[in-house]
Amino acid sequence: MNPSRPPPMLSPLREWAPPQPFGMGVPMMPPPLMMGMAPMPIPYITAPVLSTPAPIVVPAPPLKQPLCTEPNNTIRVSNLKEKVSIEDLKKELTKIFSQYGNILDIVAQKGLRLKGQAFIIYEDIASAEKAVAEANGLAVFNRVMVVQFSHNRSDKIAEREGELEANKRERHERFLKRMENRQTRAPKPKNRNGNSSCGFMLTPI
């Protein structure tokens, strides 16, 4: 150092050192304040708010049989969720379809042919027509319902009109005709084991 040169002036500002953590969960200390300056606010970082994803609505599949357009006291509701209990399903269907008219009965089962669908029997045809016109396409349990008139007349309505035995006979004849049509169709392709891909028998409804 040159002895003739005066020593350098010390800066009035304190030297800033990197902040050191004081423990787990304790925020790091801010840099020391400068002379004559207001304290700097400590920024707080807020976590982003995660929005709840919208439920996935399963659309209605294409119909396997022609649409029934003949008015009937009984309507058929298909594309229903199969993993819902029968009690909860009937309660939800009653809440939706009771606003269209007086319901006599709701038939829903867990059988092989009846799963995923239900039959709602109204007291009059006008209520059934209103339900088909307004409830078709609504979603229940995140699945779009397909609402149409039933091809078969309910036994409750036939019994009320004194035609219960005739209604059962007509239903059985329609079943035999469907079975005859199935036998005339081309056989279904077989799997690796040589069995048909469809191995269950249809039962009368």
Backbone as CSV, one residue per row, in Angstrom:
resi,resn,N_x,N_y,N_z,CA_x,CA_y,CA_z,C_x,C_y,C_z
1,MET,0.858,-1.185,0.000,0.000,0.000,0.000,0.885,1.221,0.000
2,ASN,0.520,2.247,-0.781,1.275,3.493,-0.855,1.017,4.307,0.398
3,PRO,2.084,4.612,1.222,1.818,5.359,2.480,1.375,6.776,2.247
4,SER,1.674,7.352,1.073,1.264,8.740,0.807,-0.188,8.859,0.406
5,ARG,-0.812,7.734,0.127,-2.218,7.755,-0.329,-3.125,7.539,0.858
6,PRO,-4.139,8.386,1.040,-5.029,8.231,2.210,-5.825,6.936,2.108
7,PRO,-6.202,6.376,3.262,-6.979,5.119,3.239,-8.355,5.344,2.629
8,PRO,-8.922,4.345,1.977,-10.262,4.519,1.335,-11.345,4.704,2.373
9,MET,-12.377,5.492,1.964,-13.525,5.751,2.843,-14.421,4.514,2.860
10,LEU,-14.902,4.155,4.050,-15.833,3.040,4.174,-17.236,3.469,3.773
11,SER,-17.908,2.654,3.076,-19.272,2.970,2.639,-20.211,2.951,3.830
12,PRO,-21.147,3.909,3.882,-22.108,3.893,5.008,-23.067,2.710,4.939
13,LEU,-23.133,2.063,3.808,-24.027,0.917,3.675,-23.352,-0.324,4.225
14,ARG,-24.148,-1.108,4.962,-23.615,-2.363,5.476,-23.576,-3.394,4.348
15,GLU,-22.582,-4.221,4.446,-22.477,-5.259,3.435,-23.563,-6.301,3.657
16,TRP,-24.157,-6.728,2.556,-25.251,-7.705,2.629,-24.714,-9.097,2.387
17,ALA,-25.086,-9.984,3.259,-24.665,-11.378,3.143,-25.885,-12.212,2.792
18,PRO,-25.713,-13.324,2.118,-26.870,-14.183,1.795,-27.604,-14.603,3.056
19,PRO,-28.944,-14.601,2.996,-29.712,-14.988,4.197,-29.484,-16.454,4.536
20,GLN,-29.542,-16.728,5.793,-29.340,-18.075,6.286,-30.624,-18.571,6.938
21,PRO,-31.016,-19.831,6.660,-32.227,-20.369,7.323,-31.979,-20.605,8.803
22,PHE,-33.045,-20.396,9.585,-32.933,-20.543,11.035,-33.557,-21.847,11.525
23,GLY,-34.083,-22.650,10.629,-34.663,-23.915,11.055,-35.721,-24.372,10.070
24,MET,-36.172,-25.563,10.258,-37.178,-26.135,9.383,-38.504,-25.388,9.522
25,GLY,-39.059,-24.937,8.437,-40.335,-24.251,8.471,-40.246,-22.770,8.776
26,VAL,-39.053,-22.217,9.064,-38.895,-20.791,9.371,-38.469,-20.071,8.107
27,PRO,-39.143,-18.961,7.720,-38.750,-18.269,6.493,-37.369,-17.653,6.619
28,MET,-36.689,-17.513,5.501,-35.353,-16.937,5.485,-35.433,-15.451,5.774
29,MET,-34.424,-14.918,6.484,-34.409,-13.511,6.881,-34.200,-12.629,5.659
30,PRO,-34.896,-11.475,5.587,-34.685,-10.554,4.465,-33.342,-9.862,4.597
31,PRO,-32.841,-9.285,3.524,-31.558,-8.558,3.625,-31.680,-7.378,4.571
32,PRO,-30.560,-7.025,5.219,-30.617,-5.906,6.186,-31.057,-4.620,5.507
33,LEU,-31.668,-3.759,6.306,-32.181,-2.486,5.795,-31.045,-1.542,5.462
34,MET,-31.236,-0.787,4.413,-30.279,0.261,4.069,-30.625,1.535,4.802
35,MET,-29.659,2.334,5.015,-29.855,3.584,5.775,-30.776,4.507,4.991
36,GLY,-31.830,4.970,5.660,-32.732,5.924,5.043,-33.764,5.318,4.126
37,MET,-33.869,4.010,4.088,-34.830,3.349,3.212,-35.913,2.673,4.032
38,ALA,-37.145,2.689,3.508,-38.258,2.035,4.188,-38.099,0.523,4.085
39,PRO,-38.606,-0.213,5.060,-38.482,-1.676,4.998,-39.250,-2.248,3.808
40,MET,-38.645,-3.209,3.164,-39.268,-3.837,2.008,-40.265,-4.898,2.471
41,PRO,-41.480,-4.942,1.866,-42.445,-5.989,2.246,-41.971,-7.359,1.788
42,ILE,-42.283,-8.362,2.592,-41.915,-9.731,2.261,-42.991,-10.300,1.340
43,PRO,-42.615,-10.706,0.147,-43.654,-11.238,-0.773,-44.158,-12.590,-0.281
44,TYR,-45.467,-12.785,-0.435,-46.099,-14.050,-0.083,-46.590,-14.706,-1.364
45,ILE,-46.306,-15.945,-1.529,-46.689,-16.700,-2.716,-47.907,-17.546,-2.363
46,THR,-49.010,-17.313,-3.065,-50.239,-18.063,-2.807,-50.303,-19.256,-3.746
47,ALA,-50.749,-20.378,-3.206,-50.865,-21.593,-4.007,-52.036,-21.464,-4.983
48,PRO,-51.912,-21.967,-6.185,-53.030,-21.871,-7.148,-54.217,-22.703,-6.683
49,VAL,-55.414,-22.185,-6.936,-56.649,-22.862,-6.565,-56.992,-23.883,-7.647
50,LEU,-57.059,-25.141,-7.255,-57.366,-26.207,-8.207,-58.869,-26.356,-8.340
51,SER,-59.363,-26.250,-9.532,-60.791,-26.374,-9.776,-61.174,-27.853,-9.873
52,THR,-62.390,-28.169,-9.435,-62.880,-29.546,-9.496,-63.213,-29.921,-10.935
53,PRO,-62.648,-31.008,-11.447,-62.939,-31.362,-12.843,-64.405,-31.729,-13.022
54,ALA,-64.933,-31.383,-14.173,-66.327,-31.682,-14.475,-66.517,-33.186,-14.654
55,PRO,-67.644,-33.732,-14.181,-67.861,-35.177,-14.342,-68.007,-35.555,-15.806
56,ILE,-67.552,-36.741,-16.124,-67.632,-37.246,-17.493,-69.010,-37.864,-17.718
57,VAL,-69.731,-37.353,-18.684,-71.069,-37.840,-18.998,-70.973,-38.825,-20.152
58,VAL,-71.447,-40.041,-19.917,-71.397,-41.084,-20.941,-72.555,-40.873,-21.914
59,PRO,-72.286,-40.680,-23.208,-73.378,-40.467,-24.171,-74.176,-41.739,-24.390
60,ALA,-75.330,-41.567,-24.999,-76.208,-42.712,-25.266,-75.678,-43.506,-26.441
61,PRO,-75.653,-44.835,-26.340,-75.195,-45.667,-27.461,-76.276,-45.776,-28.520
62,PRO,-75.945,-46.240,-29.704,-76.979,-46.440,-30.742,-77.967,-47.523,-30.329
63,LEU,-79.212,-47.369,-30.734,-80.258,-48.311,-30.356,-80.058,-49.644,-31.067
64,LYS,-80.265,-50.733,-30.307,-80.132,-52.068,-30.869,-81.417,-52.545,-31.535
65,GLN,-82.544,-51.924,-31.194,-83.805,-52.300,-31.800,-84.527,-51.045,-32.273
66,PRO,-85.443,-51.164,-33.227,-86.102,-49.970,-33.749,-86.867,-49.218,-32.677
67,LEU,-86.899,-47.909,-32.817,-87.575,-47.055,-31.856,-89.080,-47.258,-31.932
68,CYS,-89.707,-47.440,-30.759,-91.156,-47.614,-30.696,-91.806,-46.237,-30.591
69,THR,-92.626,-45.888,-31.561,-93.286,-44.590,-31.585,-94.764,-44.675,-31.218
70,GLU,-95.284,-45.867,-30.992,-96.691,-46.012,-30.622,-96.884,-45.649,-29.157
71,PRO,-97.750,-44.679,-28.842,-97.939,-44.281,-27.436,-98.370,-45.447,-26.562
72,ASN,-97.821,-45.460,-25.349,-98.060,-46.550,-24.430,-97.959,-46.012,-23.020
73,ASN,-98.655,-46.655,-22.073,-98.546,-46.239,-20.676,-97.169,-46.522,-20.087
74,THR,-96.450,-47.459,-20.672,-95.148,-47.875,-20.166,-94.045,-47.300,-21.053
75,ILE,-93.047,-46.689,-20.412,-91.891,-46.169,-21.132,-90.657,-46.965,-20.705
76,ARG,-89.712,-47.048,-21.611,-88.465,-47.777,-21.359,-87.318,-46.775,-21.272
77,VAL,-86.577,-46.846,-20.181,-85.423,-45.964,-19.944,-84.172,-46.833,-19.985
78,SER,-83.281,-46.562,-20.924,-82.069,-47.365,-21.085,-80.829,-46.490,-20.927
79,ASN,-79.660,-47.121,-21.030,-78.349,-46.504,-20.827,-78.178,-46.008,-19.384
80,LEU,-78.716,-46.767,-18.438,-78.566,-46.433,-17.028,-77.297,-47.065,-16.468
81,LYS,-76.791,-46.489,-15.402,-75.572,-46.994,-14.766,-75.874,-48.312,-14.066
82,GLU,-75.095,-49.336,-14.374,-75.379,-50.675,-13.868,-74.871,-50.898,-12.449
83,LYS,-73.885,-50.119,-12.000,-73.287,-50.336,-10.684,-74.029,-49.619,-9.571
84,VAL,-75.164,-49.023,-9.874,-75.982,-48.353,-8.862,-76.992,-49.360,-8.324
85,SER,-77.246,-49.302,-7.024,-78.212,-50.227,-6.432,-79.617,-49.952,-6.966
86,ILE,-80.459,-50.986,-6.937,-81.821,-50.846,-7.444,-82.593,-49.802,-6.632
87,GLU,-82.371,-49.766,-5.326,-83.082,-48.805,-4.486,-82.721,-47.376,-4.845
88,ASP,-81.423,-47.084,-5.009,-81.003,-45.728,-5.378,-81.468,-45.368,-6.783
89,LEU,-81.457,-46.351,-7.691,-81.905,-46.081,-9.057,-83.385,-45.737,-9.093
90,LYS,-84.206,-46.498,-8.396,-85.635,-46.215,-8.373,-85.924,-44.872,-7.710
91,LYS,-85.170,-44.533,-6.679,-85.385,-43.256,-5.999,-85.070,-42.090,-6.929
92,GLU,-83.988,-42.201,-7.700,-83.616,-41.122,-8.617,-84.593,-41.039,-9.790
93,LEU,-85.022,-42.186,-10.314,-85.991,-42.169,-11.414,-87.339,-41.627,-10.960
94,THR,-87.742,-41.943,-9.743,-88.996,-41.402,-9.222,-88.926,-39.896,-9.095
95,LYS,-87.774,-39.389,-8.666,-87.611,-37.942,-8.523,-87.720,-37.235,-9.879
96,ILE,-87.225,-37.876,-10.936,-87.221,-37.238,-12.253,-88.565,-37.393,-12.948
97,PHE,-89.108,-38.612,-12.962,-90.280,-38.887,-13.798,-91.606,-38.659,-13.084
98,SER,-91.607,-38.438,-11.787,-92.871,-38.168,-11.102,-93.427,-36.791,-11.437
99,GLN,-92.599,-35.914,-11.988,-93.084,-34.576,-12.338,-93.919,-34.581,-13.617
100,TYR,-93.923,-35.705,-14.339,-94.698,-35.773,-15.577,-96.063,-36.419,-15.382
101,GLY,-96.291,-37.068,-14.255,-97.583,-37.697,-14.013,-97.497,-38.720,-12.901
102,ASN,-98.615,-39.357,-12.624,-98.703,-40.353,-11.558,-98.086,-41.673,-12.023
103,ILE,-97.117,-42.177,-11.263,-96.414,-43.417,-11.598,-97.059,-44.567,-10.833
104,LEU,-97.412,-45.623,-11.573,-97.962,-46.822,-10.932,-96.877,-47.755,-10.432
105,ASP,-95.826,-47.912,-11.197,-94.769,-48.841,-10.792,-93.512,-48.541,-11.608
106,ILE,-92.344,-48.900,-11.036,-91.050,-48.813,-11.713,-90.397,-50.183,-11.617
107,VAL,-90.109,-50.775,-12.760,-89.512,-52.108,-12.815,-88.051,-51.959,-13.225
108,ALA,-87.150,-52.368,-12.329,-85.710,-52.343,-12.603,-85.092,-53.558,-11.936
109,GLN,-84.296,-54.304,-12.690,-83.692,-55.521,-12.181,-82.224,-55.576,-12.583
110,LYS,-81.512,-56.509,-11.952,-80.086,-56.691,-12.224,-79.823,-57.901,-13.119
111,GLY,-80.872,-58.443,-13.749,-80.696,-59.608,-14.604,-79.852,-59.298,-15.823
112,LEU,-79.490,-60.358,-16.536,-78.616,-60.196,-17.693,-79.264,-59.378,-18.794
113,ARG,-80.560,-59.562,-18.991,-81.253,-58.842,-20.063,-81.824,-57.513,-19.621
114,LEU,-82.014,-57.319,-18.314,-82.680,-56.112,-17.823,-81.737,-55.131,-17.157
115,LYS,-80.459,-55.432,-17.072,-79.540,-54.501,-16.430,-79.329,-53.274,-17.320
116,GLY,-79.151,-52.142,-16.668,-78.935,-50.901,-17.399,-80.186,-50.281,-17.975
117,GLN,-81.360,-50.765,-17.595,-82.611,-50.205,-18.089,-83.688,-50.343,-17.029
118,ALA,-84.755,-49.607,-17.224,-85.895,-49.637,-16.306,-87.155,-49.329,-17.093
119,PHE,-88.275,-49.804,-16.553,-89.590,-49.578,-17.173,-90.447,-48.813,-16.175
120,ILE,-90.986,-47.696,-16.633,-91.807,-46.824,-15.792,-93.230,-46.870,-16.319
121,ILE,-94.161,-47.224,-15.458,-95.564,-47.393,-15.839,-96.356,-46.196,-15.311
122,TYR,-96.967,-45.450,-16.212,-97.788,-44.294,-15.844,-99.265,-44.700,-15.800
123,GLU,-100.022,-43.876,-15.113,-101.458,-44.136,-15.006,-102.175,-43.832,-16.304
124,ASP,-101.686,-42.848,-17.059,-102.332,-42.480,-18.320,-101.268,-42.302,-19.394
125,ILE,-101.715,-42.350,-20.648,-100.789,-42.257,-21.777,-100.247,-40.842,-21.942
126,ALA,-101.035,-39.834,-21.578,-100.580,-38.450,-21.731,-99.326,-38.185,-20.903
127,SER,-99.252,-38.739,-19.711,-98.056,-38.564,-18.869,-96.851,-39.246,-19.491
128,ALA,-97.075,-40.431,-20.079,-95.971,-41.123,-20.732,-95.469,-40.351,-21.951
129,GLU,-96.374,-39.779,-22.711,-95.969,-38.977,-23.875,-95.156,-37.757,-23.447
130,LYS,-95.541,-37.114,-22.368,-94.804,-35.950,-21.883,-93.418,-36.348,-21.391
131,ALA,-93.318,-37.504,-20.734,-92.013,-37.962,-20.238,-91.068,-38.287,-21.385
132,VAL,-91.587,-38.934,-22.432,-90.748,-39.267,-23.579,-90.271,-38.008,-24.284
133,ALA,-91.133,-37.007,-24.365,-90.793,-35.779,-25.085,-89.783,-34.918,-24.321
134,GLU,-89.837,-34.922,-22.996,-89.026,-33.990,-22.212,-87.849,-34.653,-21.494
135,ALA,-87.949,-35.915,-21.133,-86.882,-36.550,-20.352,-85.838,-37.246,-21.213
136,ASN,-86.114,-37.453,-22.468,-85.135,-38.112,-23.335,-83.907,-37.220,-23.512
137,GLY,-82.728,-37.766,-23.190,-81.485,-37.005,-23.296,-81.005,-36.430,-21.991
138,LEU,-81.791,-36.517,-20.914,-81.327,-36.049,-19.618,-80.286,-37.015,-19.046
139,ALA,-79.437,-36.505,-18.150,-78.368,-37.303,-17.552,-78.732,-37.672,-16.122
140,VAL,-78.533,-38.941,-15.786,-78.719,-39.428,-14.424,-77.520,-40.312,-14.100
141,PHE,-76.862,-40.046,-12.984,-75.630,-40.734,-12.601,-74.590,-40.640,-13.715
142,ASN,-74.490,-39.433,-14.321,-73.490,-39.134,-15.357,-73.648,-39.994,-16.616
143,ARG,-74.865,-40.423,-16.891,-75.156,-41.161,-18.124,-76.412,-40.585,-18.765
144,VAL,-76.371,-40.425,-20.083,-77.493,-39.853,-20.821,-78.565,-40.927,-21.005
145,MET,-79.776,-40.619,-20.561,-80.867,-41.574,-20.654,-81.470,-41.596,-22.062
146,VAL,-81.896,-42.770,-22.470,-82.665,-42.943,-23.703,-84.076,-43.347,-23.286
147,VAL,-85.031,-42.464,-23.530,-86.415,-42.666,-23.084,-87.279,-42.869,-24.324
148,GLN,-88.008,-43.970,-24.358,-88.902,-44.276,-25.466,-90.070,-45.109,-24.937
149,PHE,-91.073,-45.263,-25.786,-92.211,-46.103,-25.412,-91.790,-47.573,-25.428
150,SER,-92.361,-48.336,-24.518,-92.060,-49.762,-24.463,-92.807,-50.506,-25.568
151,HIS,-92.182,-51.553,-26.103,-92.842,-52.379,-27.113,-93.932,-53.249,-26.505
152,ASN,-93.839,-53.510,-25.203,-94.795,-54.385,-24.536,-95.690,-53.576,-23.594
153,ARG,-96.917,-54.024,-23.453,-97.839,-53.399,-22.521,-97.656,-54.016,-21.132
154,SER,-97.715,-53.201,-20.130,-97.503,-53.677,-18.771,-98.661,-54.562,-18.307
155,ASP,-98.318,-55.538,-17.436,-99.363,-56.399,-16.879,-100.308,-55.620,-15.972
156,LYS,-99.809,-54.561,-15.337,-100.680,-53.752,-14.482,-101.773,-53.078,-15.298
157,ILE,-101.399,-52.544,-16.458,-102.394,-51.886,-17.315,-103.339,-52.920,-17.915
158,ALA,-102.804,-54.067,-18.330,-103.655,-55.107,-18.905,-104.619,-55.672,-17.867
159,GLU,-104.158,-55.804,-16.629,-105.050,-56.301,-15.580,-106.143,-55.282,-15.268
160,ARG,-105.794,-54.018,-15.312,-106.802,-52.988,-15.074,-107.862,-52.983,-16.157
161,GLU,-107.470,-53.334,-17.379,-108.413,-53.369,-18.495,-109.037,-54.744,-18.686
162,GLY,-108.718,-55.710,-17.819,-109.284,-57.045,-17.925,-108.706,-57.881,-19.043
163,GLU,-107.475,-57.603,-19.464,-106.861,-58.325,-20.583,-105.506,-58.889,-20.171
164,LEU,-105.393,-59.368,-18.938,-104.106,-59.841,-18.447,-103.651,-61.101,-19.192
165,GLU,-104.532,-62.094,-19.311,-104.147,-63.347,-19.978,-103.844,-63.125,-21.454
166,ALA,-104.619,-62.277,-22.102,-104.363,-61.987,-23.518,-103.027,-61.262,-23.690
167,ASN,-102.697,-60.403,-22.739,-101.428,-59.675,-22.814,-100.245,-60.622,-22.636
168,LYS,-100.351,-61.586,-21.721,-99.282,-62.570,-21.538,-99.124,-63.444,-22.777
169,ARG,-100.245,-63.810,-23.402,-100.181,-64.647,-24.597,-99.526,-63.888,-25.758
170,GLU,-99.872,-62.624,-25.931,-99.272,-61.831,-26.993,-97.772,-61.631,-26.756
171,ARG,-97.376,-61.429,-25.509,-95.965,-61.246,-25.208,-95.166,-62.525,-25.494
172,HIS,-95.767,-63.666,-25.173,-95.091,-64.927,-25.445,-94.970,-65.187,-26.950
173,GLU,-95.977,-64.822,-27.717,-95.901,-64.977,-29.169,-94.819,-64.074,-29.766
174,ARG,-94.688,-62.857,-29.249,-93.625,-61.975,-29.735,-92.247,-62.540,-29.400
175,PHE,-92.136,-63.178,-28.227,-90.866,-63.785,-27.847,-90.500,-64.933,-28.787
176,LEU,-91.478,-65.781,-29.098,-91.214,-66.891,-30.018,-90.815,-66.380,-31.404
177,LYS,-91.414,-65.281,-31.824,-91.067,-64.714,-33.128,-89.642,-64.173,-33.119
178,ARG,-89.232,-63.544,-32.019,-87.854,-63.057,-31.924,-86.857,-64.212,-31.949
179,MET,-87.195,-65.294,-31.246,-86.301,-66.452,-31.240,-86.194,-67.071,-32.636
180,GLU,-87.307,-67.085,-33.372,-87.275,-67.611,-34.729,-86.411,-66.744,-35.634
181,ASN,-86.494,-65.435,-35.459,-85.664,-64.529,-36.258,-84.186,-64.688,-35.919
182,ARG,-83.884,-64.964,-34.658,-82.485,-65.156,-34.269,-81.899,-66.417,-34.905
183,GLN,-82.722,-67.458,-35.033,-82.226,-68.690,-35.611,-81.981,-68.582,-37.111
184,THR,-82.695,-67.677,-37.772,-82.508,-67.509,-39.212,-81.337,-66.591,-39.540
185,ARG,-80.789,-65.903,-38.541,-79.659,-65.025,-38.801,-78.384,-65.851,-39.000
186,ALA,-77.360,-65.191,-39.551,-76.064,-65.840,-39.740,-75.436,-66.125,-38.379
187,PRO,-74.766,-67.268,-38.216,-74.147,-67.589,-36.924,-73.049,-66.602,-36.559
188,LYS,-72.932,-66.345,-35.263,-71.914,-65.411,-34.791,-70.538,-66.050,-34.863
189,PRO,-69.489,-65.247,-35.055,-68.125,-65.806,-35.122,-67.736,-66.433,-33.798
190,LYS,-66.953,-67.510,-33.887,-66.529,-68.222,-32.697,-65.171,-67.722,-32.242
191,ASN,-64.926,-67.884,-30.933,-63.660,-67.453,-30.380,-62.605,-68.548,-30.544
192,ARG,-61.492,-68.410,-29.859,-60.391,-69.355,-30.019,-60.754,-70.746,-29.522
193,ASN,-61.601,-70.807,-28.489,-61.974,-72.099,-27.940,-63.047,-72.813,-28.755
194,GLY,-63.521,-72.189,-29.822,-64.543,-72.804,-30.643,-65.950,-72.563,-30.156
195,ASN,-66.118,-71.711,-29.108,-67.444,-71.412,-28.584,-67.968,-70.130,-29.195
196,SER,-69.280,-70.013,-29.207,-69.891,-68.797,-29.727,-69.630,-67.649,-28.770
197,SER,-69.552,-66.429,-29.312,-69.276,-65.274,-28.467,-70.436,-64.918,-27.581
198,CYS,-71.598,-65.466,-27.844,-72.787,-65.207,-27.028,-73.334,-66.556,-26.554
199,GLY,-73.222,-66.810,-25.248,-73.577,-68.124,-24.759,-74.742,-68.163,-23.811
200,PHE,-75.599,-67.117,-23.773,-76.723,-67.107,-22.862,-78.023,-67.243,-23.646
201,MET,-79.053,-67.692,-22.969,-80.363,-67.884,-23.579,-81.292,-66.758,-23.172
202,LEU,-82.109,-66.341,-24.072,-83.095,-65.307,-23.787,-84.297,-65.927,-23.075
203,THR,-84.882,-65.172,-22.182,-86.056,-65.624,-21.448,-87.217,-64.707,-21.769
204,PRO,-88.456,-65.195,-21.686,-89.599,-64.325,-21.985,-89.681,-63.170,-21.002
205,ILE,-90.155,-62.043,-21.460,-90.332,-60.885,-20.590,-91.783,-60.731,-20.236
